[in-house]
Amino acid sequence: MVKIKINNTDYEAPEGFTILAVAKSAGLSIPTLCHKEGLPYYSSCMVCMVKDNRTNSFVPSCSALVQEGMDIDTSGDDVISIRKKAVELLLSEHRAECEAPCRVVCPAGYNIPLMNRLLAERKFEEAINLSVSVIDNSGIRCTECPGYCENACRRKKVDLPVSIRNLQLYIFQNSISEKVNNEEDTSSGLEKRKLPKRFTSLTGRLEEGELKEWLKECNGAGSRFREIPDNISAAGESENCMHCDCRAADDCRLRDLADQFQIKDPRGKLINSPIEKKINKKTGLIFENAKCIKCGLCVRLCEDLKEEPALCFNHRGFVTIISEPITEEFDDILKTKSKEVIEICPTGALSQLK
């Protein structure tokens, strides 16, 4: 057994254990992004750094093995400072938006991207239920709003903005009877439903052609509907939504850490990876490299996979990216492992087409 000290408390641990494992077993919380129990160590994100007071050095707790006499600090000011810098470095090339521009500017904070997805998938009842959940006794804000959402809609830079206001009003009209019969109290007021103040990442300056990458998720046949009189037009217009929000907005460990450390999004982004959407037409797997932090979890998860090609590291140094092998097409990778790589991804770089 190895004797070490963590936060001034003595512990014993078997040889070969990592500092992170010992801390976790002691109930101590250390943040991680590139670590997953059961996968080989990689130490790329550096947000799990701790300080060994004995040597006055910092080490990644997810891969550093315990040594006799270690005196580990997991929560001191200098430890928090170096973790914060690690997150800031990751964000400097994280060209992604947590929330869609349309939702950010909406005075009531309506979940416009989700509404569009439900309508495009012909899930009209779910769209109505979503509308019911955000309406109070004063009605829907869209009747008086000048259309901030449509002004912010990125689709208008390509052709026309999505007819968000009329879509919202159409669903609202269909939701009135549902609201009347709803036993649950929904009269808390729209003021309380604005987006909470959370960290929001931005794309930074868009290169030529990057804007149209979002069009890859538009399922419509090009038909546009400015007026929305029925379900057919509602579904058809919603299919033109570019889905420039992040599906992992509420389940992103990078965003959670940015909130925890009260970090602001860097103004200047390093354009290391272009904004590009790779969509596997066979499995529906979406990969957005600009959101990838190169943690390597998806690569390590599938490195023993022999039956089908998987994601891997390509290039070297600063321009290293994760992508399909250079000898394979994206449509041919991860035919059976798409769900697993999406679940293990700590950001929204990997998601499922819906």
Secondary structure, DSSP 8 states (H G I E B T S, - for coil): -EEEEETTEEEEE-TT-BHHHHHHHTT-----SS--TTS-----S-TTEEEETTTTEEEETTT-B--TT-EEESSSHHHHHHHHHHHHHHHTT----SS-HHHHH-TT---HHHHHHHHHTT-HHHHHHHHHHH-BTTB-GGGT---HHHHH-GGGGTS----HHHHHHHHHHHHHHHHHH--S---S-GGGGS----------S--TTTGGGGGGG--S-S---SS--SHHHHHHHHTT----S-TTTTS-HHHHHHHHTT----SS---SS---EEE-TTT-EEEEGGG-----HHHHHTTT--SS---EEES-GGG-EEES-TTS-GGGS-TTTHHHHHHH-SSSSEEE--
